[in-house]
Structures are given as C-alpha cells and as structure tokens.
Amino acid sequence: MAVNQLKAGVVLSYVALGLSNLVGLLYTPFMLHKMGQSEYGLYSLVASVIAYLTILDLGFGNTIIRYTAKFRAEKKINEQYSMFGMFVVLYSVIGIITFLLGMVLYFNVDKMFGDTMTSVELSKARIMMLLMVFNLAVTFPLSIFSSIVSAYEGFVFQKVVQIVRIIMNTVVMIVLLELGYRAIGMVVVATVFNLSALLLNYWYCKYKIKIRIFFHKFQWKFLREVTIYSFYIFLND
C-alpha cells in the first residue's frame, strides 16, 4: 500500500509540476496584463515583506515528519499523540507572535512605503498586509496536519489537493480579473484556498488516519531534543 502511494505520489508530483509550469507560461502574462505592472508590483512587495515571517516555522515542520515516522516505526502511539499536542501549542504561540509582528508591520506601512506609494496604494497595501498576516498566523497551527499527512505517507491525497488547488485558484482568478478585481482579490483567493487546503489536511488526519491529540504535561526534555534537530533545518532556511 505504501509503495503504491509512493508511486502514485511521484506521478502526481510530475502532474502538479507540469500544471505549475503551464500556469506560469500561460496565466502569468494574462494576469500581468489585467493587473498592470504597478498593481502586481504592489502585491509582490507586500508579499515579500510578509514572507520573512515564515522563518518563524523554525524548522518544526520537518521535525514533525521525522519524529512521527520514528514513533510509528517504534509503535509508540501515545508518545506520538502527545507530540502532536505539544506542537499544536507551540505553533499556536508562533501564530500569535506572527500576528503581533504582522500588526507592527501593518501600523508602519506609511513609514515603510510612504515615500514611494500614493495614498491609494498605501490603503491597498494595508489591506493586503492584514490579509496575508491573518493567513500566515492561522497557517502555523494548522500546518502540523500537513506534516502528519506526509509522515503517514498520504502522498496521493496531498498531490490531488495540490493539483485541484492550482486549477481552482487559476480559474477563479481569471474570472475575478475579468470582473475587474486586482491585487486584493488575488490575496483573498489565495487565503481562501490556503485555508481550505489546511482544513482538508485536518479532515484527513481526523477521519482517515484517525489521529488523536493529547495535551498532557508539557514535554520540556523532548522539546529540547527536537529543537536541536530543527535548529539545523532552520539555519538552512
């Protein structure tokens, strides 16, 4: 079963890669034409600023995959579920920190971009930044389920979700661009599809893998162990 999942996952990975390249070749020029260079530049600038907050993952995503696979091999079910609870807490804290840092950026948009943007562009930048910060802050605590799906070798499910997301995101954005929506519309669509994918991962974990999450006494010793492992991943990032 695992071998079949892996083979199908590899095939679907190539399909997803092909779709991404096709979208890049055909959709991106259309999007730039509809949005205009100024609007797209505004979107790219705000996105690049928010992207720095993603380092707050601290390499824990790969750590979850590694230790989940380890506990599964050792048949340590309770330890596995306790680890999930620990990471839910950790990622929730990281999500709150991300939101607070994002709010600092939000309230300083004028200072960061005031010399190069018009008042209309600054207003759009604030809205996009708020949406992106919310998206990222929610992504952190929910991202644990994506790592769990990977550790449980749910490759087909993940790739199908990725392919559907690429197709749906492109189709919806083409419709919105034709209706006159621009950068803010792109951020809203990206946020909706990102949250949908995260919730699908949660559903898969709860109802297909049937994992549980234990919130016992915080495992400080184990946290030190996984932190050492994730630290090197974080340095690479």
N, C-alpha and C positions, 0 to 999 in steps of 0.2 A: 504493500500500500504506500509506504513512504517513498519507495523507488519510483512508483507511478506518479506520485505527487511531484517528485523532483523533476522527472522527465517532462511532465506536462507544464510544470512551472517554468522550465527552461524555454520550451516552445512559446509559451505565453509571454515570457520576457522579451523574446525577439519580436513578437507581435506588438507589444507595448512600445518597444524601441522604434519599430518601423512607423507606428502611428505618431509618435512624438516627432520624429524627423519629418514626416509628411505634413503634420500641423505646422511645424516650423517653416517649411518651404512654402506652403500654400496659404495658411491662415495669417501668419505674422505680417506679410506685406499688406494684406487686406485690412488687418487691424490698424496698422500704422497709417494707412490711407484714410480710414474712417476717423481715427482719433486725432491725427495730426501729431507732428513731432513734439510740439510744446506739451500737449496733454500726456503723451506717452513718456516724455522726459520727466514730467512731474511725478507720474506713477513710479517710474524706475528709481527716482531719487528718494522718495519716501520709503519704498520697499528696501532699498539698500541700507537706509538708516536702521530700520526695524530688524533687518537681517542680523545685525550684530548681537541682538538679544538672544538669538538661537544658540549661542555658545553656552548659555545657562543650562543647557541639557547636561553639560559636564561629562559626557560620555556614558551616562547611565543607560541609554537605550541599548547599546551593545552589551553592556554588563548584564542586563535583564535576560537577554537571549542566551548568553553564555551560562549563567547560573541556573536558569530554568532547564536548559538541556542537561546540565550536570546533575541537578536534583532528580530529574526524570530518570536518568540512567541509573542513579543510585536508589530509585524508588522512595525518595524522601518527599512524600506528598505534603505533609503538614509544614515542613520547612519551606517548601515551595510556596504554599499559600500564605505563610507568614511573611515571606519575602515580598510577595505582591502587595500585601498590606503596607509594608514599610515603604515601598516605592510609591504607592498612592499618596502617602503622607508627604514624602519628600518632594514629589512632583507637584503636589498641591501648594506646598510652600514656595517652590520655584515659580509656579504660576502666579502666586500673589506678588512675589518680588518682581517678576516680569511686568505685571500690570502697573505696579508702583513706579518702576523705572520708565515705563511707557508713558505714564502720566506726566512725569518730569519732562520728557521729550515733547509731549503734546502741548504743555503750557509754555514751552520755549520755542515753538515753531517760528514766531516772529524774530527771535534773536538768531536762530539758525539760518533762516531763509529770507528774512525781511529785506535784505539788500538786493536780492536777485529775483524776487517774485512780486507780482501785483497783489492787491488785496483779495481779488477773486481767487487767484492761485493759492494764496495762503489759507483761505477758507476751505478750499478743496483739500489741501494738504492736511489740515487738521482732521477733517472727516475721515480721510483715508488712513491717517495715522491711528486714530481711535479704533477704527475697524480692524486694522492689522494687529494692534496691540491686544485687543479682545480675542482675536483669532488665535494668536500665539499663546496667550495666557491660558486659554481653555485647552489648547492642543497639548500642553505639557502633561497635565494629569491624565488625559485620555490616551496619550501616546503609549503608555505602558501596555495597552491591549494590542497594539500593532506589534510590539516586540514579542508578546506572548504568542501571537499567531505565528510569527516567524519561528520561534523556538519549538512550537508544536508542528512545524512543517506544513502549515496551511498555505502552501505556495500557490495553488490553483485559485483559492479564494482571493488572496491578495492581488494576484495579477488580473483576475477578472474585474475586481473593484477598480484597479488602476486603469484598465482599458475602458471600462464604462465611464469612469470619471473624465478621461481625456476626451472621449467622444461627446459626452453630455456638456462638458464645460465649453468645448469649441462651438457646438451647435447653439447653445443658449447665448453665448457671447456674440455670435454672428447676428442672431435675432435682435439682441439688445443694441448692438452697434447700428443696425439698420433703423432701429426706432429712435436713435439719437443719443443713447447713453454712452458715456465715455469712461474715464478712469475710475470714477467712484463705482460705476456699475460693474467694472471688472473686479474690483476689490470685494464687492458684495457677493458676486457669483463665486469667486474663489473661496470666500469664507463659508458660504453655504455648502459647497461641495466638499470642502475640507472637513467640516463638522459632520457631514453625512457619512464620509468615509470612516471617521473616527468612531462614530456610533455603530456603524456596521461591524467594525472590529470588536467593539464591546459586545454586540449581539452574538457574534461568532464565538467569542470566549465564554459567554454565559450559557448559551443554549446548544452549541455544537461541541466545544471542548469540555464544557461544564466545569470550568474552574471555580474556585471559591477564593475569597479574600479574607484573611484573618488579621484582625487588629489586636494583637497581643502586646505584651510589654516590648517597647522599642529595643531592637537588637543592635546595641551600640558596637559590640565586638564584631558582628558580621558586617555592619556598616563600614567599619574601618577596613575590613578585608576587601569589600567591593569597591571602596573609594580608591584604594591603591591601584586596583585593576583599571578602573575607569579613568584615573588620572592620566595615564599614558595615552588613552584614546582622546581625552580632552586636549592634551598637548598637541597631538597630531591635527585635531580640528582647528 
